Amino acid sequence: MSTQGAKPPRRQIGDGGPRQRRRSDTPSAVPASGSDRSGGISRRAALGLAGAAAASGLAAPALAQTTIEWKMATAWPADLEGPGRSAQRICDAIALLSGGRMRVRLFPDGELVAAPGIFDTVSAGTAQMGHAASAYWQAKMPAAVFFTAVPFGLLPHEHVTWLEQAGGQALWDKLYAPYGVRPFLAGNTGAQMGGWFTRPVETLDDLNGLKIRMPGLGGEIMRRLGATPVSLPPAELVQALASGLIDAAEFLGPASDRALGFSSATKLYYAPGFHDPNGANEVLVNSVAFDGLADDLKAVVIAACRAETLQSMAGSDWRNAEAFHALQTEDGVEVRAYSPEILSALRETSMQVVASFADAGGLDREIYQSYSQTLQRLAPWSSASTRLFLEGREA
């Protein structure tokens, strides 16, 4: 979960406040089936829609509705394997499910705003939507990290369970509400790896002074064990490793990591991703813009996010499995497990770091308690149903 250096915008960006821009003559980056090149509905498509409306008893004036155009600022490079493509699929799904009534133009990291500024951009309404990960907003809202991943915490399917069944979504809504932002789970990159290292780390002494790119709670855990967390956007990570600017870096999983070319800088790849057992992504929506949508278009936005969560979870597992194999068989990467000494220290320190949210009181404590209670309830079942099964399958 990261950022990239800014790129020059493709075109001049006009005013994009929280109000919905209703235009039918502005090109969209998300073409709708049956649209003409100006972004409007072609005569042939309009006739088809009219026939369908007549057949279903819909009033003909519905065809006069103009297109709602939104902007989506993302935290990802264009077409980045995993989250970058998730963001585009969400835009495409909204255009398709709305029948072209609503279109969302995607702006990759740096084109409209750099990743760290996405939340404020959506809050202000400059972009009506954003696609990122909640861990980016840790400085503004420390407990936001719970909605991306917690070290040694919930797995992807368990995270969905927390949001959908155990009160997590209501707490997420409550956390973002003061900023005029609505959050939706919208993608998941799955369990992650421990990161790329330019030198072996076998003992706790090896972590002393280690310059590592690891954001969020994972970075704090590494700091407490003697390492030095460094913040860098994804586009700079490979060069930073190759030049010695940093000694280690984590980004996502094998598929995204291989796409960025980490193996050209180092061949040491560590597991597990203790800091990110889950890779939840979010769609941020400006509350004023969302409340101004018709009910069916609100449902379209929600449905697009839900569909992408399922699709990305399946896609991430498949792509990561293929890339994990290719990294070892084609790229000469050596996958190593953290030593028992390091893993034990990471786990113990993680418990201390996560528990500190209870001391903050207020909503932070509510979120911590809800998350912890869900983990305690799910862990025995996950152990019996999944861990023991995997041990048996491997044996």
VOGU-3710 file (C-alpha; in Angstrom, 3 decimals, decimal comma):
1> mstqgakppr> 0,000/0,000/0,000  1,924/2,828/-1,282  2,270/5,906/-3,395  3,942/6,919/-6,622  5,573/10,057/-7,893  3,372/12,627/-9,591  2,698/12,572/-13,308  1,533/15,511/-15,431  -2,259/15,522/-15,829  -3,661/14,350/-19,129
11> rqigdggprq> -5,923/17,365/-19,359  -6,831/20,453/-17,401  -8,910/19,511/-14,388  -11,940/21,712/-13,842  -13,875/22,386/-10,680  -15,045/19,182/-9,042  -16,887/20,064/-5,849  -19,200/17,717/-4,010  -22,045/18,595/-6,341  -22,590/16,150/-9,185
21> rrrsdtpsav> -21,515/17,369/-12,600  -24,283/16,533/-15,033  -23,069/16,774/-18,608  -23,682/14,742/-21,678  -21,018/16,229/-23,943  -17,831/15,531/-22,002  -15,680/12,528/-22,967  -15,369/9,873/-20,302  -12,530/7,469/-19,698  -15,130/4,768/-19,191
31> pasgsdrsgg> -17,018/4,280/-22,472  -20,534/2,925/-22,176  -21,921/0,444/-24,616  -23,877/2,289/-27,275  -22,245/5,658/-26,562  -21,062/8,012/-29,233  -17,588/9,499/-29,081  -18,760/12,582/-27,231  -19,878/10,448/-24,301  -23,582/10,775/-25,152
41> isrraalgla> -25,955/7,953/-26,061  -26,035/7,134/-29,745  -29,331/7,269/-31,663  -29,273/3,497/-32,175  -28,693/2,867/-28,463  -31,400/5,373/-27,535  -33,891/3,609/-29,786  -32,950/0,317/-28,181  -33,435/1,777/-24,733  -36,762/3,260/-25,766
51> gaaaasglaa> -37,953/-0,117/-26,975  -36,853/-1,745/-23,761  -38,560/0,966/-21,751  -41,794/0,525/-23,639  -41,673/-3,218/-23,226  -41,127/-2,916/-19,480  -43,689/-0,163/-18,958  -41,099/2,517/-18,140  -41,967/6,085/-18,987  -40,149/7,473/-22,011
61> palaqttiew> -38,914/10,621/-20,160  -36,387/8,406/-18,333  -34,307/8,551/-21,511  -33,799/12,266/-21,045  -31,613/11,783/-17,972  -28,126/13,139/-18,459  -24,917/11,453/-17,408  -23,535/12,002/-13,914  -19,760/12,318/-14,096  -17,508/11,739/-11,120
71> kmatawpadl> -13,770/11,625/-10,580  -11,931/8,847/-8,732  -8,436/9,541/-7,384  -6,445/6,392/-6,659  -3,373/5,553/-4,634  -2,038/3,264/-7,347  0,025/3,581/-10,515  -2,050/3,150/-13,663  -2,976/-0,488/-14,320  -0,953/-1,734/-11,345
81> egpgrsaqri> -1,499/-5,473/-10,990  -4,074/-5,910/-8,266  -5,363/-2,649/-6,746  -4,798/-0,470/-9,812  -6,941/-2,743/-11,943  -9,480/-3,084/-9,139  -10,056/0,657/-9,264  -10,625/0,596/-13,021  -13,017/-2,341/-12,802  -15,086/-0,444/-10,244
91> cdaiallsgg> -15,369/2,506/-12,633  -16,303/0,168/-15,481  -18,909/-1,626/-13,356  -20,583/1,636/-12,334  -20,903/2,693/-15,966  -22,288/-0,690/-16,989  -24,676/-1,238/-14,086  -26,046/2,290/-14,362  -26,720/1,886/-18,071  -24,419/4,803/-18,792
101> rmrvrlfpdg> -26,259/7,168/-16,448  -23,181/7,459/-14,235  -19,546/7,428/-15,209  -16,429/7,677/-13,102  -13,144/8,825/-14,577  -10,102/7,306/-12,918  -7,028/9,353/-12,060  -4,016/7,205/-11,044  -1,686/8,247/-8,255  -0,263/11,706/-8,920
111> elvaapgifd> -2,485/12,744/-11,812  -5,118/14,538/-9,746  -3,524/14,217/-6,311  -0,789/12,117/-4,723  -1,960/9,142/-2,660  -1,552/10,759/0,794  -3,931/13,541/-0,238  -6,783/11,356/-1,493  -8,820/11,380/1,698  -8,790/15,178/1,953
121> tvsagtaqmg> -9,539/15,477/-1,764  -12,656/13,331/-1,406  -13,628/15,063/1,821  -13,484/18,442/0,051  -15,366/17,077/-2,963  -12,606/17,866/-5,448  -12,946/14,201/-6,365  -16,199/12,466/-5,521  -14,481/9,093/-5,083  -11,134/7,676/-4,065
131> haasaywqak> -9,628/4,193/-4,096  -6,905/3,501/-1,562  -6,307/1,677/1,707  -7,363/3,008/5,089  -3,862/2,601/6,526  -2,888/5,724/4,579  -4,902/7,842/7,008  -3,194/6,614/10,164  -1,778/10,054/10,936  -5,259/11,596/10,752
141> mpaavfftav> -7,159/8,685/12,348  -4,880/6,105/14,015  -7,603/3,446/14,210  -8,125/3,605/10,429  -5,479/0,895/10,089  -7,924/-1,676/11,469  -9,883/-1,409/8,228  -6,869/-2,401/6,119  -4,958/-4,929/8,202  -3,721/-5,577/11,713
151> pfgllphehv> -0,496/-7,514/12,425  -1,299/-11,137/13,217  -4,956/-10,183/12,777  -7,903/-11,137/10,595  -7,486/-12,892/7,257  -9,365/-11,544/4,202  -12,511/-13,637/4,632  -12,480/-12,983/8,389  -12,202/-9,250/7,726  -15,351/-9,374/5,591
161> twleqaggqa> -17,078/-11,213/8,425  -16,150/-8,455/10,879  -17,520/-5,735/8,606  -20,666/-7,567/7,534  -21,644/-9,528/10,646  -19,884/-8,168/13,708  -20,408/-4,393/13,567  -17,209/-3,365/11,814  -18,901/-1,392/9,028  -20,886/0,774/11,453
171> lwdklyapyg> -17,669/1,693/13,274  -15,935/2,449/9,979  -18,790/4,745/8,965  -18,613/6,449/12,355  -14,857/7,008/12,044  -15,077/8,761/8,653  -18,387/10,594/9,193  -16,866/13,799/10,715  -14,953/14,292/7,456  -17,961/13,898/5,179
181> vrpflagntg> -16,700/10,624/3,715  -18,416/7,254/3,278  -16,166/4,125/3,219  -16,874/0,892/1,350  -14,812/-2,288/1,178  -13,773/-2,448/-2,470  -11,089/-4,987/-3,221  -8,558/-7,101/-1,401  -5,012/-7,974/-2,373  -4,987/-10,913/0,028
191> aqmggwftrp> -2,337/-11,957/2,512  1,007/-10,310/1,866  4,658/-11,221/2,065  7,181/-10,070/4,635  9,207/-8,055/2,164  12,399/-7,826/0,110  15,741/-7,639/1,922  19,173/-6,833/0,572  20,803/-8,865/3,344  19,704/-11,802/5,519
201> vetlddlngl> 17,952/-11,151/8,824  18,243/-14,155/11,134  18,495/-12,628/14,605  17,062/-9,590/16,350  20,470/-7,954/16,118  20,094/-8,004/12,325  17,116/-5,640/12,632  19,105/-2,926/14,416  19,449/0,057/12,104  17,704/-1,738/9,233
211> kirmpglgge> 16,151/0,882/6,930  12,865/-0,659/5,865  9,917/0,642/3,920  6,983/-0,725/5,932  4,079/1,640/6,683  1,368/1,385/9,301  1,514/-0,738/12,416  4,103/-3,039/10,869  6,512/-0,129/10,617  5,945/0,746/14,275
221> imrrlgatpv> 6,626/-2,858/15,302  9,862/-2,869/13,316  10,828/0,445/14,893  10,383/-0,965/18,390  12,662/-3,850/17,431  15,434/-1,485/16,317  14,726/-0,942/12,603  14,168/2,439/10,935  10,891/2,686/8,973  11,126/4,779/5,794
231> slppaelvqa> 8,235/6,198/3,742  8,605/5,909/-0,031  6,118/5,605/-2,932  6,076/2,305/-4,856  7,644/3,737/-7,995  10,825/4,522/-6,033  11,193/1,291/-4,064  13,164/-0,841/-6,519  15,705/1,912/-7,195  15,962/2,645/-3,475
241> lasglidaae> 16,799/-0,992/-2,796  19,270/-1,206/-5,666  21,065/1,984/-4,612  21,272/1,068/-0,934  19,043/3,946/0,146  16,987/1,344/2,025  17,814/-2,183/3,153  14,368/-3,721/2,869  10,897/-2,975/1,533  7,454/-4,526/1,593
251> flgpasdral> 4,762/-3,626/-0,868  2,012/-6,183/-1,509  2,213/-9,785/-2,652  4,128/-11,720/-5,308  2,030/-10,563/-8,280  2,290/-6,828/-7,632  5,870/-7,130/-6,377  6,967/-8,987/-9,486  5,200/-6,452/-11,711  7,238/-3,660/-10,117
261> gfssatklyy> 10,489/-5,589/-10,644  11,750/-6,072/-7,084  13,748/-9,147/-8,064  16,066/-6,955/-10,149  17,255/-5,280/-6,934  17,507/-8,248/-4,580  16,785/-11,965/-4,499  15,842/-12,308/-0,821  12,092/-12,496/-0,208  10,835/-13,046/3,344
271> apgfhdpnga> 7,612/-14,573/4,675  5,138/-14,338/6,247  3,563/-10,912/5,919  2,965/-10,693/9,674  2,010/-7,039/9,361  -0,589/-7,508/6,608  -2,447/-10,821/6,791  -5,224/-8,984/4,953  -5,044/-6,497/2,093  -8,361/-4,654/2,202
281> nevlvnsvaf> -8,838/-1,733/-0,179  -11,509/0,898/0,172  -13,615/3,180/-1,944  -14,091/6,597/-0,391  -17,177/8,551/-1,440  -17,946/12,171/-0,652  -21,047/12,051/1,552  -22,791/15,003/-0,095  -22,256/13,536/-3,557  -23,418/10,087/-2,458
291> dgladdlkav> -26,535/11,411/-0,710  -27,416/13,310/-3,878  -27,623/10,133/-5,961  -30,891/8,433/-6,765  -31,422/5,296/-4,688  -30,730/2,979/-7,613  -27,411/4,691/-8,336  -26,432/4,425/-4,680  -27,113/0,706/-5,017  -24,969/0,623/-8,169
301> viaacraetl> -21,965/2,099/-6,329  -22,381/-0,341/-3,450  -22,835/-3,312/-5,798  -19,726/-2,394/-7,801  -17,658/-2,289/-4,606  -19,018/-5,610/-3,350  -18,448/-7,325/-6,682  -14,871/-6,085/-6,859  -14,106/-7,364/-3,367  -15,077/-10,878/-4,401
311> qsmagsdwrn> -13,380/-10,714/-7,797  -10,148/-9,256/-6,443  -9,862/-11,827/-3,648  -10,092/-14,662/-6,166  -7,828/-12,926/-8,651  -5,204/-12,063/-6,045  -4,871/-15,644/-4,864  -4,502/-16,918/-8,416  -2,043/-14,266/-9,604  0,013/-14,487/-6,412
321> aeafhalqte> 0,281/-18,265/-6,728  1,499/-17,970/-10,319  3,911/-15,133/-9,544  5,228/-16,883/-6,436  6,166/-19,856/-8,618  7,699/-17,673/-11,341  9,774/-15,631/-8,898  11,495/-18,798/-7,722  11,733/-20,760/-10,969  12,371/-17,935/-13,435
331> dgvevraysp> 13,757/-14,993/-11,482  16,060/-16,830/-9,081  14,406/-15,477/-5,943  15,081/-17,202/-2,632  12,071/-17,286/-0,323  13,014/-17,382/3,352  10,906/-17,623/6,496  11,523/-15,290/9,383  13,466/-17,134/12,062  11,530/-18,330/15,146
341> eilsalrets> 13,401/-15,723/17,211  12,318/-12,837/14,983  8,781/-14,127/14,472  8,254/-14,536/18,209  9,477/-10,996/18,864  7,281/-9,644/16,089  4,216/-11,359/17,550  4,871/-10,178/21,113  5,524/-6,612/20,000  2,449/-6,676/17,757
351> mqvvasfada> 0,232/-7,466/20,730  1,632/-4,470/22,593  1,226/-2,091/19,664  -2,331/-3,147/18,846  -3,410/-3,093/22,499  -2,285/0,529/22,765  -5,458/1,540/20,903  -7,469/0,593/23,960  -5,568/3,208/25,963  -6,658/5,948/23,557
361> ggldreiyqs> -10,280/5,586/24,630  -13,253/6,826/22,641  -13,880/5,450/19,172  -10,357/4,024/18,918  -11,121/1,797/21,897  -14,485/0,781/20,421  -12,835/-0,261/17,168  -10,061/-2,135/18,964  -12,522/-3,981/21,184  -14,807/-4,910/18,294
371> ysqtlqrlap> -11,893/-6,149/16,180  -10,323/-8,097/19,041  -13,589/-9,731/20,049  -14,221/-10,785/16,459  -10,722/-12,246/16,201  -11,173/-14,172/19,450  -14,493/-15,563/18,273  -13,260/-16,552/14,800  -9,775/-17,833/15,651  -10,772/-21,201/17,195
381> wssastrlfl> -13,050/-21,976/14,260  -10,443/-20,900/11,698  -7,878/-23,063/13,463  -10,142/-26,118/13,465  -11,537/-25,648/9,982  -8,570/-24,200/8,103  -5,251/-24,569/9,933  -5,662/-28,249/10,779  -6,969/-28,955/7,306  -3,970/-27,296/5,679
391> egrea> -1,589/-29,206/7,912  -3,294/-32,422/6,908  -3,336/-31,530/3,232  0,342/-30,682/3,223  1,212/-33,873/5,063
//
